[in-house]
Amino acid sequence: MPDSHAFTLESLRRVADETFLAALDFHRELPSTNDRALAIAADVERVTPLLVLTETQTSGRGRGNNRWWAGPGALTFSLIVDGGWIAVPTDRWPQIALTVGLAVCESVERLRPGLNVGLKWPNDVYLDDRKLCGILVEVPSQASGRVIIGVGVNVNNSYSSAPAEIQRTAISLRDAAGFEFSLPEVLTEMLQSLESQFERLANDHGHLVRRWSDYCLLSGRHVRVRWGETVTEGRCIGVDDDGALLVDTQDGPRRCVAGVVESFERG
């Protein structure tokens, strides 16, 4: 990967200067940015918003027991924020993942107009029906009032070395656009978009809800959602004001406030 696309001391300073960050914790390699962020968040003396960033993540985590495979050229980071920065009641914190996903979608469209991106409820961004980005939001018990937002975006990854199943189900911006991107520029764009979306979450919720629906990848498709032992199956009819997935089942409409989309009809 060309040096101009990697992180340097100068480019990291620009990221900090051009965004809302109060601190940046950079590593060439980490097992997991969220694990590192959990350790930092427990220290009340550390200022926030703080970004944990790595060029290579070797043991990334997704929801549940899922793993996040991120080869060289991926953008992987975890943002630590205090609840006051998000500026919404804790009962709306479950909407954070969708809000972050929307920020990623709009960033991608600005970076490369015309790409077919969408939100796969509750915490993924897809491009051409393949996974582009995963989001993991955690509220650590040992760091009261803080939220950790983990984001992994396939930017310049080479999928020639990925497991075969991942090659069929994942995509990178480089795959879609045909050229490599500057990782510092992508990160700056996404952080700026994140700030705008969180302002909307606090002050213009109606606009945010409309955008969730605009980008909902699953709308009109047959889906199967599992939450514990409960399975909901039917046609997705969108996302409601609370960020719940709406599914039209044989027994009528159902709201899925949490869960895993086990399968969905491909476009």
C-alpha positions in Angstrom: 0.0 0.0 0.0 1.5 3.4 -0.9 2.9 5.4 2.0 0.5 8.3 1.2 -2.4 6.0 2.1 -1.1 5.0 5.5 -0.9 6.9 8.8 2.0 9.1 9.6 2.6 11.5 12.5 1.7 14.4 10.3 -1.6 12.8 9.0 -2.6 11.8 12.6 -2.1 15.4 13.7 -4.3 16.6 10.8 -7.0 14.1 11.8 -7.0 15.4 15.4 -7.0 19.0 14.2 -9.9 18.6 11.8 -12.2 16.6 14.1 -13.7 16.8 17.6 -11.1 14.4 19.1 -9.5 15.4 22.4 -7.0 12.5 22.3 -5.7 9.8 19.9 -4.2 6.5 20.8 -2.5 5.0 17.7 -0.9 1.6 17.3 0.6 -0.1 14.3 -1.0 -3.4 15.5 -3.5 -4.3 18.1 -5.5 -7.5 18.9 -8.7 -5.5 19.3 -9.3 -1.7 19.3 -12.5 -2.2 21.5 -10.5 -4.2 24.1 -7.9 -1.5 24.2 -10.7 1.1 24.5 -12.3 -0.8 27.3 -9.1 -0.6 29.3 -8.7 3.1 28.7 -12.3 3.9 29.4 -11.9 2.5 33.0 -9.4 5.3 33.7 -11.5 8.3 34.6 -8.5 10.6 34.2 -8.3 10.0 30.5 -10.0 12.7 28.5 -12.6 12.0 25.9 -13.6 11.9 23.0 -10.6 9.5 22.6 -9.9 7.5 19.5 -8.1 4.2 19.6 -6.7 3.5 16.1 -4.7 0.7 14.6 -3.4 -0.1 11.1 -3.7 -3.9 11.7 -6.2 -5.6 14.0 -5.5 -9.3 14.6 -8.4 -10.4 16.8 -11.3 -8.0 16.2 -14.6 -8.7 17.9 -18.2 -8.4 16.5 -21.5 -8.9 18.2 -21.8 -12.0 20.3 -19.1 -14.5 19.4 -18.5 -13.1 15.9 -15.0 -12.2 14.8 -14.1 -9.3 12.5 -11.5 -10.2 9.9 -9.5 -7.1 8.9 -6.6 -7.4 6.5 -4.0 -4.8 5.7 -5.6 -1.6 4.4 -8.8 -1.8 6.5 -9.8 1.1 8.7 -10.3 -0.1 12.3 -10.9 2.2 15.3 -12.8 2.6 18.5 -14.2 5.9 19.8 -14.6 6.5 23.6 -17.1 9.2 24.4 -18.9 10.3 27.6 -22.7 10.0 27.6 -23.0 13.8 27.8 -21.2 14.1 24.4 -23.9 12.0 22.8 -26.5 14.2 24.5 -29.4 11.8 24.4 -31.1 9.8 27.2 -29.7 6.4 27.9 -32.9 4.7 26.7 -32.0 6.0 23.2 -28.4 4.6 23.3 -29.6 1.5 21.4 -30.0 3.8 18.4 -26.2 4.6 18.4 -25.3 1.7 16.0 -27.8 2.8 13.4 -26.6 6.4 13.8 -23.0 5.4 13.2 -24.0 3.3 10.3 -25.7 6.2 8.7 -22.6 8.3 9.2 -20.6 5.7 7.3 -23.1 5.5 4.5 -23.1 9.2 3.9 -19.3 9.4 4.2 -19.0 6.7 1.5 -21.3 8.5 -0.8 -19.3 11.7 -0.4 -16.0 9.8 -1.0 -17.2 8.0 -4.0 -20.6 9.2 -5.3 -22.8 6.5 -6.9 -21.9 3.5 -4.7 -24.9 1.4 -3.6 -24.6 1.5 0.2 -27.2 0.5 2.7 -27.8 -0.1 6.4 -28.2 -3.7 7.4 -30.0 -3.5 10.7 -28.8 -3.3 13.4 -25.1 -2.7 13.0 -23.7 -3.3 9.6 -23.2 -1.3 6.4 -23.4 -3.2 3.1 -22.3 -2.3 -0.4 -23.7 -4.2 -3.4 -25.2 -6.8 -0.9 -21.8 -7.5 0.7 -20.5 -6.3 4.0 -18.4 -3.2 4.0 -18.5 -2.1 7.6 -19.2 -3.6 11.0 -20.1 -1.6 14.2 -19.8 -2.8 17.8 -21.2 -0.5 20.5 -20.3 -1.3 24.1 -21.2 0.3 27.4 -18.5 -0.8 29.9 -19.8 -1.5 33.4 -16.4 -0.3 34.9 -16.6 3.1 33.1 -19.9 4.5 34.2 -21.4 6.9 31.6 -19.0 6.1 28.8 -19.7 4.5 25.5 -17.3 2.7 23.2 -18.1 2.7 19.5 -16.0 0.2 17.5 -15.9 0.6 13.7 -14.3 -1.6 11.1 -14.4 -0.5 7.4 -13.1 -2.4 4.5 -11.2 0.4 2.6 -8.0 -0.8 0.9 -8.2 -4.5 1.9 -7.0 -7.2 -0.5 -9.5 -10.0 -0.4 -7.2 -12.4 -2.3 -5.9 -13.5 1.1 -9.3 -13.6 2.9 -11.1 -16.9 3.7 -13.3 -18.0 0.7 -16.5 -17.4 2.6 -15.5 -13.8 3.3 -14.6 -13.2 -0.4 -18.2 -14.1 -1.2 -19.9 -12.0 1.5 -17.6 -8.9 2.0 -16.4 -6.0 -0.2 -14.0 -3.1 0.2 -14.1 0.5 -1.1 -11.1 -0.4 -3.3 -13.0 -3.4 -4.7 -15.9 -1.2 -5.6 -14.1 2.0 -6.8 -11.2 0.4 -8.5 -8.6 2.5 -6.7 -7.1 3.0 -3.2 -8.1 5.6 -0.8 -6.2 7.7 1.7 -7.0 6.2 5.1 -6.4 9.5 7.0 -8.9 11.2 4.7 -11.5 8.5 5.1 -11.1 8.5 8.8 -11.4 12.3 9.0 -14.5 12.3 6.8 -16.2 9.6 8.9 -15.4 11.3 12.2 -16.9 14.6 10.9 -19.9 12.7 9.7 -20.3 11.0 13.1 -20.3 14.4 14.8 -23.1 15.6 12.5 -25.2 12.5 13.0 -25.0 12.6 16.8 -26.1 16.3 16.7 -29.1 15.1 14.7 -29.7 12.2 17.1 -30.0 14.9 19.9 -31.7 17.7 18.0 -33.3 16.5 14.8 -34.5 13.0 15.4 -37.1 13.1 12.8 -34.6 13.7 10.0 -32.5 10.8 11.3 -35.4 8.4 11.3 -36.1 9.3 7.7 -32.5 8.7 6.7 -32.5 5.3 8.5 -35.5 4.3 6.3 -33.9 5.7 3.2 -30.8 3.5 3.7 -32.5 0.4 5.1 -31.1 -2.4 3.0 -33.7 -4.9 4.2 -36.8 -3.0 3.3 -39.1 -5.0 1.1 -37.0 -8.2 1.6 -37.8 -11.4 3.3 -35.9 -11.6 6.6 -35.4 -14.0 9.5 -34.4 -12.4 12.8 -33.4 -14.3 16.0 -33.3 -12.9 19.5 -32.6 -15.8 21.9 -35.2 -18.4 21.3 -37.5 -16.0 19.5 -37.5 -16.1 15.7 -39.3 -13.5 13.6 -39.8 -14.1 9.9 -41.5 -12.1 7.2 -41.1 -9.1 4.9 -39.2 -6.1 6.3 -41.2 -2.9 6.1 -38.6 -0.6 7.5 -37.3 0.9 10.7 -39.4 2.8 13.3 -38.7 5.9 15.3 -37.0 3.9 18.0 -34.7 2.1 15.6 -36.6 -1.2 15.8 -36.9 -3.3 12.7 -40.4 -3.7 11.4 -41.3 -7.1 10.0 -44.7 -8.0 8.4 -45.2 -11.7 9.5 -48.1 -14.1 8.9 -49.4 -13.0 12.3 -49.2 -9.3 11.6 -46.5 -6.6 12.0 -43.8 -7.2 14.6 -41.2 -4.9 16.1 -37.7 -6.3 16.5 -35.9 -4.1 19.1 -32.8 -6.3 19.2 -31.6 -9.5 17.5 -29.5 -10.9 14.7 -30.6 -11.1 11.1 -29.9 -14.8 10.4 -30.8 -14.5 6.7 -32.3 -12.0 4.3 -33.4 -12.1 0.7 -30.6 -11.0 -1.6 -31.3 -8.2 -4.1 
